[in-house]
Amino acid sequence: MIWQTKTRTFDLTRRALIMGVVNVTSDSFSDGGQFVEVESACAQARRLAADGAEIIDIGGESTRPGAESVSEAEEMRRVLPVIERLMETTQKFIISIDTMKPEVARAALAAGAEIVNDVTGLRAPAMRAVVRASGAGAIAMHMQGTPRDMQFAPAYADVTGEIREFFRQTFEACLRSAIDPMRLAFDPGIGFGKALAHNLALIRNLDSMRVGGRPLVLGVSRKSFMGKALGSTAVGDRAWPTVALTSYGRSQGASVFRVHDARPNAQALRMTEAILSPEAVA
């Protein structure tokens, strides 16, 4: 399975990728306020890369439940200096921009980002146009509602089937927009407009949602549904369950894992892959 970005080609057949999260925000659910300065954000990006992340996902707008949106100008003010600083020296990792705004994506790609991670699922024709024109890789995520209201009362008749159909429609829209299918990956959006049962059903049925032979992205890191399953409200209690789900998700066909803690999740991936593909370590 091949996934292409602006300059890189990843073979995900036997080796999955870690995407490390850097939130340049004051209000993200897990690390809001920790990396709002350029230097602290860049230092965190380099730490994640040293711990095994091959993609650094930089976001300047919180998408936690109930989050308010920020202006296009403010989002660019937050993320562009970080991308530009990271691009000043040669890096082993590539940069993803986590945004739902086409103009922010365009500016980030011009600054050196290689992937657009769109929580609104590439629904906007303008965002698809940015991806097509730039040759960037792209992640289309499913979200029911908006960050502000998505967790009020999420409801599905068949969550797996409905998200599979969303992926199919998105894939066809991207093809009509002349986006190279090799650039695309899909994320079921764990925690984005889903109750606990929905999240567990999606993780359980990951491989059945694949469309067009494209990679699946799994982002569960530190999310509240794990606390509900475990009976704990402490964010710190979600670190090792995240690692467990990284290993399980790899066995179910996911190929890119968006996490806050790179090292233990990268180790879990490599161990799981050694079991799944023993020839890779022979």
N, C-alpha and C positions, 0 to 999 in steps of 0.2 A: 504494500500500500504506500503510494507516494503522495507527499504533500509539499507543495511548492510555495515559497514566499518570493519576495522581490529578487533576492540573490541566492537563496538557499534551496536545496532539494533534500527533503528528509525521507528516508526509507523507514516507514513505521511498521514494516511487516513483523519484525522480531524485537524491535527496540522502541519503546515509547519515550515520550518527552515529558520533562518537568517544566512547567511554566510558573515562575515565581512571581508573586504579587507584590507590587509596590504602589500603595495608595497615597497619592500626594493630596490628601484631604484632611479636614479636621473632624469629620463626622462618620467615617467608615465604621462598620460595626465592630471590627476586631482591632484594627491598628490605627484608627483615626487620630491624627495629630502627631504621630510618631515621626513621620517622614515629610512634613510640609516644607522643610527647607531643602534647597537643592543639594547641599552637601550630604545631608542625612539620607535623602532619597537615593542618591548615587552610591553612597556607602552600602545601603541595604541591597541595592541591585547587585553590587559586586559580591557581597556576602552570599546572596542566593546563588549566584553563578558559581562561586567557589564551592558551594555545597551541592552542586549538581544540576542547577537550572540552566537549560539551554535557551529558554525564552524568558524575557522579563516583561511582564504585563504592567504597564504604567497607566494609572487612571487618575483623573483630576476631578471626578464627580462621584459622590457616593451613590450606590444603588442599593443600600440596605433598605429593608422595609420601612416605609414612612419617610424616606429621604426627600428633601426638596431639591429641585433642579438648580443648577448654577448657570450663569450666562456663558455663551460661547467664548467671549473675551476672557472671562475669569478662568475657565477651564484651560484655555491655551496659555494663560499666564502661569498656571501651575505646572503644566506638563512639558511645555516646549523647552524651558531652560534645562530640565533634567535630561531630556533626550539629547539636546545639543551637547551638554557636558559629557554624557556617556559616549557620544560619537567622536569626541576629541582624540581618543586613543583606540587602538585596535582592541576589539573585544571578541571573546569566544562565543558570547551569546548574541542573540538578536532581540530586537525590541518590538513589542506589541503595544498598540494603543487601545486602551479600553474606553471606548466612547460610543455614544449614540448620535453624535452630531457630525454630519458630513464634512463641514468646514474644519472642525478640529482634527478629524481623520486626515484630511488633505494636508493640513499644516504639519501634522506629526510625521506623516510619510515623507514629506519634503525635507523634514529635519533628520530623517534617518530610520524611522520605524519601518518594519517590514510586514506587519500583520495588523489588520483591523479586527478587534474583538468587539462585536456589536450586540449588546444585550437585547436590542429590539429586532434582531434576527434578519438584518439586511432587508427589512420591509420597504424602506424609503428608496425610491428610484435614484435619488441623489447620492445615497451611500453606495448603491450598486455601481453608479457611474464612477465614483472615486476609486473603488476597487478595480474596476475594469481598466480605467485609464492608467492607474499606477502599477498594475501587475502585482499588487500586494496579495499576500495570503489573507484569508478572511475566515472568521468564526461567526456563524449565525446561531444565536442562542434563542431558545424559546422562553417567552415570558408572558404570563396571562396578566393583563392590566399594565400598570406602571409601578415603578418603585414606591410611589406614594400610597397606592391603594391595593397592591397586588396580594397582600396577605389578609385583607379584610374577610373574604369568604371565598377562597378558591374552590371551584367546582368543575368536575369533569364526569362525563358518562363513562369514558374509557380513556384514562390518561395516557397510556402507552400508545393506543391507536391514534388518538388526537394529535399527539406530538409527532408521531411518525408521518401523519398526513401533512402537518405543518412543514416538516422537513421536505417532504416530496414537493409541495407547492413552492417552497423557497428555492429548492434546487432548480425547478423548472423556470422560475422567475429569473434566477441568475443566468441560466443558459440563454434565455431570451434576451438578456442584457449583454450577451457576448462575453461573460466572465468565463475564463478557463476553468473547467470543473476541477482540475488538479490543484487549484488555489483554495478550494473550499473545505471547511470542516464544520461539524455541527455539534451543538451543546444542548442537552435537554433542559438546562436551566434549573438545576436542583435548588429549591428554596425560592424560586422566582414565581410566585403565584401558585404554590403547591403546599398542601397540608402534609403532615408526616406520612400518611398512607400513600399519597401520591409519590413522594420522594422515594420511598422504599420500593414501590412498584417499578419506578423508572430504573433504579439501580439494578433491580432484579432482572429486568428485561432489556438491558442496554443493547445487546447485539441485535435484537429484533428491530431496532429503530434505525439501523444504518440505511442510508439512501445513496445510490450511485457509487457504491464502493468507497465512500468518503470517510475520513477519520471521525471518530467520536471524541469529544472533549468532555472531561468530567471535572466539575468544580464543586467540591463538597467541603472544602477546608474550613474548619471552625464554625460551620453553620449550625443554626439553632435546632434544626430537626434532630441532630445527634443528641443534644441535651434532652430533648423530649423523649427520645428512645431510651436514654440512660437514666432519666429522672434527675438531671443535674442542670443547674443554671450557670455554672461556672464555665467560662469560655476555655479556661485551661484544661478542663476535663475532656475537651474535644480533640486534642492533639493526636493521641494514639488511635482513637476511633477513625480519624482522618487517614492515618497510615493503613489501618485495616481496610478501609474502603478503597484506597489506592490499589492495594494488592488484589482485592476482590474485583474492582473495576477492570483491572488489566486482564484478569481471567475471563471477564465477560466481554472483552473486545474493545475497551476504551484505549486510546492511543496518546492522548495529551491530558496531563493532570495539572490543574491550576491550584497551587498551594501556597501557604504562607511559610511553611517550614520545609526547606528543600531537602536537607540531608536525609532525614529518616524516610521521607517519601521516595527519594531516589533509591535508597537502599532496598526498600520494599519492592520497588519496580524491578530492580536488577535481580533480586532473589526470586521473585515470581517468574520472571522471564527465563531464568536458569531452569526452573521446573517445567515451564511450558515448552521451551525450545532447548533441550539439552545440547543439541549440536552447536548452539551459539557459544557455548563455553567449553566445548571439547578441545 
